[in-house]
Amino acid sequence: MEQNSQRIRTFSINLPFSLYEKLLNKAGKGRVSTFIKKLVEKDLSDEEEELAQAYKECYTNNPHLLEEAKL
């Protein structure tokens, strides 16, 4: 387990056995948590980038909205 200054929270999820086997084969024994953590971090990061890009495009294409947002 990573040693860092972040607090660690443990939780359980229910998966069909077939999906768990696929996950175990893909990630490797003893590495499922790290594998899932990396997937979730990437997904959330991608989502944040997409949202930032959407805001940028919105305000670029509609500069009057930026002025309204400042009010």
PyMOL Python script that loads the backbone (N, CA, C, O; Angstrom):
from pymol import cmd

cmd.read_pdbstr("""\
ATOM      1  N   MET A   1       0.845  -1.177   0.000  1.00  0.00           N
ATOM      2  CA  MET A   1       0.000   0.000   0.000  1.00  0.00           C
ATOM      3  C   MET A   1       0.893   1.244   0.000  1.00  0.00           C
ATOM      4  O   MET A   1       1.947   1.259   0.635  1.00  0.00           O
ATOM      5  N   GLU A   2       0.462   2.278  -0.713  1.00  0.00           N
ATOM      6  CA  GLU A   2       1.232   3.514  -0.798  1.00  0.00           C
ATOM      7  C   GLU A   2       1.331   4.198   0.555  1.00  0.00           C
ATOM      8  O   GLU A   2       0.360   4.259   1.309  1.00  0.00           O
ATOM      9  N   GLN A   3       2.493   4.699   0.844  1.00  0.00           N
ATOM     10  CA  GLN A   3       2.693   5.491   2.041  1.00  0.00           C
ATOM     11  C   GLN A   3       2.747   6.956   1.619  1.00  0.00           C
ATOM     12  O   GLN A   3       3.692   7.373   0.950  1.00  0.00           O
ATOM     13  N   ASN A   4       1.755   7.726   1.999  1.00  0.00           N
ATOM     14  CA  ASN A   4       1.742   9.153   1.703  1.00  0.00           C
ATOM     15  C   ASN A   4       0.923   9.862   2.762  1.00  0.00           C
ATOM     16  O   ASN A   4       0.448   9.252   3.720  1.00  0.00           O
ATOM     17  N   SER A   5       0.768  11.161   2.571  1.00  0.00           N
ATOM     18  CA  SER A   5       0.088  11.961   3.580  1.00  0.00           C
ATOM     19  C   SER A   5      -1.437  11.900   3.458  1.00  0.00           C
ATOM     20  O   SER A   5      -2.145  12.432   4.313  1.00  0.00           O
ATOM     21  N   GLN A   6      -1.946  11.262   2.409  1.00  0.00           N
ATOM     22  CA  GLN A   6      -3.391  11.187   2.228  1.00  0.00           C
ATOM     23  C   GLN A   6      -3.978  10.097   3.114  1.00  0.00           C
ATOM     24  O   GLN A   6      -3.384   9.036   3.306  1.00  0.00           O
ATOM     25  N   ARG A   7      -5.147  10.386   3.641  1.00  0.00           N
ATOM     26  CA  ARG A   7      -5.862   9.376   4.420  1.00  0.00           C
ATOM     27  C   ARG A   7      -6.431   8.341   3.466  1.00  0.00           C
ATOM     28  O   ARG A   7      -6.834   8.664   2.349  1.00  0.00           O
ATOM     29  N   ILE A   8      -6.459   7.125   3.905  1.00  0.00           N
ATOM     30  CA  ILE A   8      -6.981   6.030   3.098  1.00  0.00           C
ATOM     31  C   ILE A   8      -8.343   5.614   3.644  1.00  0.00           C
ATOM     32  O   ILE A   8      -8.514   5.467   4.854  1.00  0.00           O
ATOM     33  N   ARG A   9      -9.298   5.428   2.761  1.00  0.00           N
ATOM     34  CA  ARG A   9     -10.635   4.977   3.129  1.00  0.00           C
ATOM     35  C   ARG A   9     -10.857   3.632   2.448  1.00  0.00           C
ATOM     36  O   ARG A   9     -10.612   3.504   1.248  1.00  0.00           O
ATOM     37  N   THR A  10     -11.301   2.661   3.168  1.00  0.00           N
ATOM     38  CA  THR A  10     -11.572   1.337   2.625  1.00  0.00           C
ATOM     39  C   THR A  10     -13.071   1.174   2.418  1.00  0.00           C
ATOM     40  O   THR A  10     -13.868   1.571   3.268  1.00  0.00           O
ATOM     41  N   PHE A  11     -13.452   0.588   1.284  1.00  0.00           N
ATOM     42  CA  PHE A  11     -14.856   0.313   1.050  1.00  0.00           C
ATOM     43  C   PHE A  11     -14.976  -0.980   0.246  1.00  0.00           C
ATOM     44  O   PHE A  11     -14.007  -1.445  -0.354  1.00  0.00           O
ATOM     45  N   SER A  12     -16.150  -1.534   0.245  1.00  0.00           N
ATOM     46  CA  SER A  12     -16.400  -2.789  -0.462  1.00  0.00           C
ATOM     47  C   SER A  12     -17.348  -2.549  -1.624  1.00  0.00           C
ATOM     48  O   SER A  12     -18.227  -1.689  -1.563  1.00  0.00           O
ATOM     49  N   ILE A  13     -17.155  -3.316  -2.675  1.00  0.00           N
ATOM     50  CA  ILE A  13     -18.097  -3.293  -3.793  1.00  0.00           C
ATOM     51  C   ILE A  13     -18.461  -4.730  -4.125  1.00  0.00           C
ATOM     52  O   ILE A  13     -17.672  -5.649  -3.907  1.00  0.00           O
ATOM     53  N   ASN A  14     -19.634  -4.910  -4.643  1.00  0.00           N
ATOM     54  CA  ASN A  14     -20.091  -6.236  -5.057  1.00  0.00           C
ATOM     55  C   ASN A  14     -19.945  -6.360  -6.565  1.00  0.00           C
ATOM     56  O   ASN A  14     -20.450  -5.528  -7.318  1.00  0.00           O
ATOM     57  N   LEU A  15     -19.251  -7.402  -6.997  1.00  0.00           N
ATOM     58  CA  LEU A  15     -19.054  -7.669  -8.413  1.00  0.00           C
ATOM     59  C   LEU A  15     -19.483  -9.096  -8.724  1.00  0.00           C
ATOM     60  O   LEU A  15     -19.330  -9.990  -7.892  1.00  0.00           O
ATOM     61  N   PRO A  16     -20.013  -9.306  -9.909  1.00  0.00           N
ATOM     62  CA  PRO A  16     -20.239 -10.686 -10.315  1.00  0.00           C
ATOM     63  C   PRO A  16     -18.888 -11.416 -10.348  1.00  0.00           C
ATOM     64  O   PRO A  16     -17.863 -10.821 -10.683  1.00  0.00           O
ATOM     65  N   PHE A  17     -18.897 -12.683 -10.003  1.00  0.00           N
ATOM     66  CA  PHE A  17     -17.654 -13.431  -9.919  1.00  0.00           C
ATOM     67  C   PHE A  17     -16.883 -13.389 -11.236  1.00  0.00           C
ATOM     68  O   PHE A  17     -15.657 -13.286 -11.232  1.00  0.00           O
ATOM     69  N   SER A  18     -17.594 -13.469 -12.361  1.00  0.00           N
ATOM     70  CA  SER A  18     -16.925 -13.451 -13.667  1.00  0.00           C
ATOM     71  C   SER A  18     -16.187 -12.135 -13.892  1.00  0.00           C
ATOM     72  O   SER A  18     -15.094 -12.126 -14.456  1.00  0.00           O
ATOM     73  N   LEU A  19     -16.777 -11.029 -13.455  1.00  0.00           N
ATOM     74  CA  LEU A  19     -16.115  -9.736 -13.596  1.00  0.00           C
ATOM     75  C   LEU A  19     -14.910  -9.644 -12.673  1.00  0.00           C
ATOM     76  O   LEU A  19     -13.867  -9.115 -13.058  1.00  0.00           O
ATOM     77  N   TYR A  20     -15.050 -10.156 -11.458  1.00  0.00           N
ATOM     78  CA  TYR A  20     -13.930 -10.160 -10.525  1.00  0.00           C
ATOM     79  C   TYR A  20     -12.760 -10.970 -11.085  1.00  0.00           C
ATOM     80  O   TYR A  20     -11.606 -10.561 -10.960  1.00  0.00           O
ATOM     81  N   GLU A  21     -13.052 -12.106 -11.697  1.00  0.00           N
ATOM     82  CA  GLU A  21     -11.988 -12.921 -12.296  1.00  0.00           C
ATOM     83  C   GLU A  21     -11.272 -12.164 -13.408  1.00  0.00           C
ATOM     84  O   GLU A  21     -10.046 -12.215 -13.508  1.00  0.00           O
ATOM     85  N   LYS A  22     -12.035 -11.462 -14.243  1.00  0.00           N
ATOM     86  CA  LYS A  22     -11.429 -10.658 -15.313  1.00  0.00           C
ATOM     87  C   LYS A  22     -10.549  -9.564 -14.726  1.00  0.00           C
ATOM     88  O   LYS A  22      -9.445  -9.314 -15.211  1.00  0.00           O
ATOM     89  N   LEU A  23     -11.045  -8.918 -13.687  1.00  0.00           N
ATOM     90  CA  LEU A  23     -10.297  -7.862 -13.016  1.00  0.00           C
ATOM     91  C   LEU A  23      -9.008  -8.410 -12.421  1.00  0.00           C
ATOM     92  O   LEU A  23      -7.948  -7.800 -12.559  1.00  0.00           O
ATOM     93  N   LEU A  24      -9.095  -9.540 -11.773  1.00  0.00           N
ATOM     94  CA  LEU A  24      -7.928 -10.171 -11.170  1.00  0.00           C
ATOM     95  C   LEU A  24      -6.906 -10.564 -12.229  1.00  0.00           C
ATOM     96  O   LEU A  24      -5.705 -10.382 -12.035  1.00  0.00           O
ATOM     97  N   ASN A  25      -7.382 -11.101 -13.349  1.00  0.00           N
ATOM     98  CA  ASN A  25      -6.469 -11.462 -14.441  1.00  0.00           C
ATOM     99  C   ASN A  25      -5.796 -10.242 -15.048  1.00  0.00           C
ATOM    100  O   ASN A  25      -4.616 -10.286 -15.394  1.00  0.00           O
ATOM    101  N   LYS A  26      -6.538  -9.162 -15.175  1.00  0.00           N
ATOM    102  CA  LYS A  26      -6.004  -7.935 -15.776  1.00  0.00           C
ATOM    103  C   LYS A  26      -5.028  -7.230 -14.844  1.00  0.00           C
ATOM    104  O   LYS A  26      -3.941  -6.829 -15.262  1.00  0.00           O
ATOM    105  N   ALA A  27      -5.418  -7.079 -13.579  1.00  0.00           N
ATOM    106  CA  ALA A  27      -4.624  -6.308 -12.625  1.00  0.00           C
ATOM    107  C   ALA A  27      -3.494  -7.124 -12.025  1.00  0.00           C
ATOM    108  O   ALA A  27      -2.403  -6.604 -11.793  1.00  0.00           O
ATOM    109  N   GLY A  28      -3.749  -8.386 -11.776  1.00  0.00           N
ATOM    110  CA  GLY A  28      -2.764  -9.235 -11.116  1.00  0.00           C
ATOM    111  C   GLY A  28      -3.098  -9.382  -9.641  1.00  0.00           C
ATOM    112  O   GLY A  28      -3.651  -8.481  -9.011  1.00  0.00           O
ATOM    113  N   LYS A  29      -2.749 -10.534  -9.118  1.00  0.00           N
ATOM    114  CA  LYS A  29      -3.030 -10.829  -7.712  1.00  0.00           C
ATOM    115  C   LYS A  29      -2.350  -9.801  -6.813  1.00  0.00           C
ATOM    116  O   LYS A  29      -1.166  -9.508  -6.972  1.00  0.00           O
ATOM    117  N   GLY A  30      -3.112  -9.259  -5.868  1.00  0.00           N
ATOM    118  CA  GLY A  30      -2.581  -8.276  -4.930  1.00  0.00           C
ATOM    119  C   GLY A  30      -2.506  -6.859  -5.467  1.00  0.00           C
ATOM    120  O   GLY A  30      -2.005  -5.965  -4.784  1.00  0.00           O
ATOM    121  N   ARG A  31      -3.002  -6.638  -6.695  1.00  0.00           N
ATOM    122  CA  ARG A  31      -2.908  -5.309  -7.306  1.00  0.00           C
ATOM    123  C   ARG A  31      -4.253  -4.746  -7.736  1.00  0.00           C
ATOM    124  O   ARG A  31      -4.307  -3.733  -8.433  1.00  0.00           O
ATOM    125  N   VAL A  32      -5.324  -5.384  -7.333  1.00  0.00           N
ATOM    126  CA  VAL A  32      -6.663  -4.946  -7.746  1.00  0.00           C
ATOM    127  C   VAL A  32      -6.959  -3.539  -7.242  1.00  0.00           C
ATOM    128  O   VAL A  32      -7.450  -2.706  -8.004  1.00  0.00           O
ATOM    129  N   SER A  33      -6.674  -3.261  -5.986  1.00  0.00           N
ATOM    130  CA  SER A  33      -6.956  -1.929  -5.423  1.00  0.00           C
ATOM    131  C   SER A  33      -6.209  -0.834  -6.174  1.00  0.00           C
ATOM    132  O   SER A  33      -6.791   0.196  -6.513  1.00  0.00           O
ATOM    133  N   THR A  34      -4.930  -1.052  -6.434  1.00  0.00           N
ATOM    134  CA  THR A  34      -4.131  -0.059  -7.160  1.00  0.00           C
ATOM    135  C   THR A  34      -4.662   0.123  -8.574  1.00  0.00           C
ATOM    136  O   THR A  34      -4.728   1.246  -9.074  1.00  0.00           O
ATOM    137  N   PHE A  35      -5.038  -0.972  -9.219  1.00  0.00           N
ATOM    138  CA  PHE A  35      -5.576  -0.922 -10.578  1.00  0.00           C
ATOM    139  C   PHE A  35      -6.857  -0.089 -10.616  1.00  0.00           C
ATOM    140  O   PHE A  35      -7.005   0.788 -11.467  1.00  0.00           O
ATOM    141  N   ILE A  36      -7.771  -0.363  -9.704  1.00  0.00           N
ATOM    142  CA  ILE A  36      -9.039   0.380  -9.650  1.00  0.00           C
ATOM    143  C   ILE A  36      -8.783   1.845  -9.310  1.00  0.00           C
ATOM    144  O   ILE A  36      -9.396   2.731  -9.905  1.00  0.00           O
ATOM    145  N   LYS A  37      -7.892   2.111  -8.368  1.00  0.00           N
ATOM    146  CA  LYS A  37      -7.557   3.489  -7.979  1.00  0.00           C
ATOM    147  C   LYS A  37      -7.075   4.288  -9.187  1.00  0.00           C
ATOM    148  O   LYS A  37      -7.512   5.418  -9.402  1.00  0.00           O
ATOM    149  N   LYS A  38      -6.179   3.704  -9.971  1.00  0.00           N
ATOM    150  CA  LYS A  38      -5.654   4.399 -11.149  1.00  0.00           C
ATOM    151  C   LYS A  38      -6.750   4.654 -12.181  1.00  0.00           C
ATOM    152  O   LYS A  38      -6.798   5.726 -12.783  1.00  0.00           O
ATOM    153  N   LEU A  39      -7.633   3.670 -12.389  1.00  0.00           N
ATOM    154  CA  LEU A  39      -8.735   3.856 -13.336  1.00  0.00           C
ATOM    155  C   LEU A  39      -9.659   4.987 -12.898  1.00  0.00           C
ATOM    156  O   LEU A  39     -10.049   5.828 -13.708  1.00  0.00           O
ATOM    157  N   VAL A  40     -10.007   5.002 -11.616  1.00  0.00           N
ATOM    158  CA  VAL A  40     -10.914   6.031 -11.099  1.00  0.00           C
ATOM    159  C   VAL A  40     -10.254   7.401 -11.176  1.00  0.00           C
ATOM    160  O   VAL A  40     -10.893   8.370 -11.585  1.00  0.00           O
ATOM    161  N   GLU A  41      -8.979   7.495 -10.788  1.00  0.00           N
ATOM    162  CA  GLU A  41      -8.282   8.782 -10.860  1.00  0.00           C
ATOM    163  C   GLU A  41      -8.242   9.307 -12.286  1.00  0.00           C
ATOM    164  O   GLU A  41      -8.478  10.493 -12.516  1.00  0.00           O
ATOM    165  N   LYS A  42      -7.945   8.436 -13.246  1.00  0.00           N
ATOM    166  CA  LYS A  42      -7.891   8.859 -14.641  1.00  0.00           C
ATOM    167  C   LYS A  42      -9.269   9.295 -15.128  1.00  0.00           C
ATOM    168  O   LYS A  42      -9.397  10.320 -15.798  1.00  0.00           O
ATOM    169  N   ASP A  43     -10.288   8.526 -14.796  1.00  0.00           N
ATOM    170  CA  ASP A  43     -11.646   8.852 -15.223  1.00  0.00           C
ATOM    171  C   ASP A  43     -12.084  10.205 -14.668  1.00  0.00           C
ATOM    172  O   ASP A  43     -12.652  11.023 -15.393  1.00  0.00           O
ATOM    173  N   LEU A  44     -11.821  10.439 -13.387  1.00  0.00           N
ATOM    174  CA  LEU A  44     -12.205  11.724 -12.779  1.00  0.00           C
ATOM    175  C   LEU A  44     -11.404  12.874 -13.370  1.00  0.00           C
ATOM    176  O   LEU A  44     -11.944  13.959 -13.588  1.00  0.00           O
ATOM    177  N   SER A  45     -10.129  12.648 -13.630  1.00  0.00           N
ATOM    178  CA  SER A  45      -9.290  13.684 -14.228  1.00  0.00           C
ATOM    179  C   SER A  45      -9.792  14.018 -15.632  1.00  0.00           C
ATOM    180  O   SER A  45      -9.897  15.188 -15.998  1.00  0.00           O
ATOM    181  N   ASP A  46     -10.102  12.983 -16.415  1.00  0.00           N
ATOM    182  CA  ASP A  46     -10.626  13.201 -17.765  1.00  0.00           C
ATOM    183  C   ASP A  46     -11.934  13.984 -17.720  1.00  0.00           C
ATOM    184  O   ASP A  46     -12.167  14.874 -18.537  1.00  0.00           O
ATOM    185  N   GLU A  47     -12.778  13.640 -16.761  1.00  0.00           N
ATOM    186  CA  GLU A  47     -14.068  14.314 -16.609  1.00  0.00           C
ATOM    187  C   GLU A  47     -13.869  15.796 -16.277  1.00  0.00           C
ATOM    188  O   GLU A  47     -14.559  16.657 -16.823  1.00  0.00           O
ATOM    189  N   GLU A  48     -12.924  16.085 -15.383  1.00  0.00           N
ATOM    190  CA  GLU A  48     -12.642  17.479 -15.021  1.00  0.00           C
ATOM    191  C   GLU A  48     -12.109  18.255 -16.225  1.00  0.00           C
ATOM    192  O   GLU A  48     -12.480  19.410 -16.436  1.00  0.00           O
ATOM    193  N   GLU A  49     -11.241  17.623 -17.011  1.00  0.00           N
ATOM    194  CA  GLU A  49     -10.698  18.281 -18.203  1.00  0.00           C
ATOM    195  C   GLU A  49     -11.791  18.552 -19.229  1.00  0.00           C
ATOM    196  O   GLU A  49     -11.810  19.616 -19.847  1.00  0.00           O
ATOM    197  N   GLU A  50     -12.703  17.594 -19.415  1.00  0.00           N
ATOM    198  CA  GLU A  50     -13.804  17.783 -20.355  1.00  0.00           C
ATOM    199  C   GLU A  50     -14.708  18.923 -19.911  1.00  0.00           C
ATOM    200  O   GLU A  50     -15.150  19.724 -20.735  1.00  0.00           O
ATOM    201  N   LEU A  51     -14.982  18.999 -18.621  1.00  0.00           N
ATOM    202  CA  LEU A  51     -15.820  20.071 -18.097  1.00  0.00           C
ATOM    203  C   LEU A  51     -15.138  21.425 -18.283  1.00  0.00           C
ATOM    204  O   LEU A  51     -15.781  22.391 -18.693  1.00  0.00           O
ATOM    205  N   ALA A  52     -13.848  21.498 -17.984  1.00  0.00           N
ATOM    206  CA  ALA A  52     -13.110  22.755 -18.159  1.00  0.00           C
ATOM    207  C   ALA A  52     -13.119  23.178 -19.624  1.00  0.00           C
ATOM    208  O   ALA A  52     -13.289  24.358 -19.932  1.00  0.00           O
ATOM    209  N   GLN A  53     -12.936  22.222 -20.522  1.00  0.00           N
ATOM    210  CA  GLN A  53     -12.953  22.532 -21.954  1.00  0.00           C
ATOM    211  C   GLN A  53     -14.332  23.014 -22.388  1.00  0.00           C
ATOM    212  O   GLN A  53     -14.439  23.937 -23.196  1.00  0.00           O
ATOM    213  N   ALA A  54     -15.376  22.403 -21.866  1.00  0.00           N
ATOM    214  CA  ALA A  54     -16.738  22.820 -22.216  1.00  0.00           C
ATOM    215  C   ALA A  54     -17.007  24.249 -21.749  1.00  0.00           C
ATOM    216  O   ALA A  54     -17.603  25.037 -22.483  1.00  0.00           O
ATOM    217  N   TYR A  55     -16.568  24.592 -20.524  1.00  0.00           N
ATOM    218  CA  TYR A  55     -16.723  25.961 -20.039  1.00  0.00           C
ATOM    219  C   TYR A  55     -15.958  26.937 -20.924  1.00  0.00           C
ATOM    220  O   TYR A  55     -16.469  27.998 -21.282  1.00  0.00           O
ATOM    221  N   LYS A  56     -14.729  26.568 -21.271  1.00  0.00           N
ATOM    222  CA  LYS A  56     -13.902  27.439 -22.104  1.00  0.00           C
ATOM    223  C   LYS A  56     -14.574  27.693 -23.453  1.00  0.00           C
ATOM    224  O   LYS A  56     -14.643  28.830 -23.919  1.00  0.00           O
ATOM    225  N   GLU A  57     -15.067  26.626 -24.072  1.00  0.00           N
ATOM    226  CA  GLU A  57     -15.737  26.776 -25.360  1.00  0.00           C
ATOM    227  C   GLU A  57     -17.004  27.604 -25.237  1.00  0.00           C
ATOM    228  O   GLU A  57     -17.303  28.418 -26.111  1.00  0.00           O
ATOM    229  N   CYS A  58     -17.740  27.405 -24.174  1.00  0.00           N
ATOM    230  CA  CYS A  58     -18.973  28.152 -23.964  1.00  0.00           C
ATOM    231  C   CYS A  58     -18.686  29.649 -23.870  1.00  0.00           C
ATOM    232  O   CYS A  58     -19.342  30.459 -24.525  1.00  0.00           O
ATOM    233  N   TYR A  59     -17.703  30.002 -23.052  1.00  0.00           N
ATOM    234  CA  TYR A  59     -17.399  31.418 -22.859  1.00  0.00           C
ATOM    235  C   TYR A  59     -16.691  32.026 -24.062  1.00  0.00           C
ATOM    236  O   TYR A  59     -16.821  33.224 -24.314  1.00  0.00           O
ATOM    237  N   THR A  60     -15.944  31.217 -24.810  1.00  0.00           N
ATOM    238  CA  THR A  60     -15.294  31.711 -26.022  1.00  0.00           C
ATOM    239  C   THR A  60     -16.336  32.025 -27.088  1.00  0.00           C
ATOM    240  O   THR A  60     -16.252  33.037 -27.784  1.00  0.00           O
ATOM    241  N   ASN A  61     -17.319  31.136 -27.199  1.00  0.00           N
ATOM    242  CA  ASN A  61     -18.352  31.314 -28.219  1.00  0.00           C
ATOM    243  C   ASN A  61     -19.448  32.289 -27.800  1.00  0.00           C
ATOM    244  O   ASN A  61     -20.214  32.762 -28.640  1.00  0.00           O
ATOM    245  N   ASN A  62     -19.525  32.590 -26.510  1.00  0.00           N
ATOM    246  CA  ASN A  62     -20.568  33.486 -25.983  1.00  0.00           C
ATOM    247  C   ASN A  62     -19.957  34.432 -24.933  1.00  0.00           C
ATOM    248  O   ASN A  62     -20.229  34.289 -23.741  1.00  0.00           O
ATOM    249  N   PRO A  63     -19.137  35.390 -25.373  1.00  0.00           N
ATOM    250  CA  PRO A  63     -18.439  36.248 -24.403  1.00  0.00           C
ATOM    251  C   PRO A  63     -19.376  37.023 -23.480  1.00  0.00           C
ATOM    252  O   PRO A  63     -18.979  37.396 -22.376  1.00  0.00           O
ATOM    253  N   HIS A  64     -20.598  37.269 -23.908  1.00  0.00           N
ATOM    254  CA  HIS A  64     -21.540  37.984 -23.045  1.00  0.00           C
ATOM    255  C   HIS A  64     -21.873  37.174 -21.780  1.00  0.00           C
ATOM    256  O   HIS A  64     -22.221  37.743 -20.746  1.00  0.00           O
ATOM    257  N   LEU A  65     -21.761  35.844 -21.875  1.00  0.00           N
ATOM    258  CA  LEU A  65     -22.028  35.007 -20.711  1.00  0.00           C
ATOM    259  C   LEU A  65     -20.981  35.217 -19.630  1.00  0.00           C
ATOM    260  O   LEU A  65     -21.284  35.130 -18.440  1.00  0.00           O
ATOM    261  N   LEU A  66     -19.761  35.491 -20.040  1.00  0.00           N
ATOM    262  CA  LEU A  66     -18.694  35.741 -19.070  1.00  0.00           C
ATOM    263  C   LEU A  66     -18.990  37.003 -18.272  1.00  0.00           C
ATOM    264  O   LEU A  66     -18.770  37.036 -17.061  1.00  0.00           O
ATOM    265  N   GLU A  67     -19.474  38.015 -18.924  1.00  0.00           N
ATOM    266  CA  GLU A  67     -19.836  39.240 -18.230  1.00  0.00           C
ATOM    267  C   GLU A  67     -21.020  39.000 -17.281  1.00  0.00           C
ATOM    268  O   GLU A  67     -21.044  39.521 -16.166  1.00  0.00           O
ATOM    269  N   GLU A  68     -21.986  38.218 -17.727  1.00  0.00           N
ATOM    270  CA  GLU A  68     -23.136  37.904 -16.873  1.00  0.00           C
ATOM    271  C   GLU A  68     -22.717  37.082 -15.661  1.00  0.00           C
ATOM    272  O   GLU A  68     -23.259  37.259 -14.571  1.00  0.00           O
ATOM    273  N   ALA A  69     -21.762  36.195 -15.848  1.00  0.00           N
ATOM    274  CA  ALA A  69     -21.299  35.342 -14.746  1.00  0.00           C
ATOM    275  C   ALA A  69     -20.577  36.141 -13.679  1.00  0.00           C
ATOM    276  O   ALA A  69     -20.541  35.739 -12.516  1.00  0.00           O
ATOM    277  N   LYS A  70     -20.000  37.274 -14.069  1.00  0.00           N
ATOM    278  CA  LYS A  70     -19.271  38.122 -13.122  1.00  0.00           C
ATOM    279  C   LYS A  70     -20.220  38.917 -12.213  1.00  0.00           C
ATOM    280  O   LYS A  70     -19.811  39.408 -11.161  1.00  0.00           O
ATOM    281  N   LEU A  71     -21.471  39.036 -12.620  1.00  0.00           N
ATOM    282  CA  LEU A  71     -22.424  39.833 -11.847  1.00  0.00           C
ATOM    283  C   LEU A  71     -22.811  39.193 -10.577  1.00  0.00           C
ATOM    284  O   LEU A  71     -23.608  39.751  -9.823  1.00  0.00           O
TER     285      LEU A  71
END
""", "prot")
cmd.dss("prot")
cmd.show_as("cartoon", "prot")
cmd.util.cbc("prot")
cmd.orient("prot")
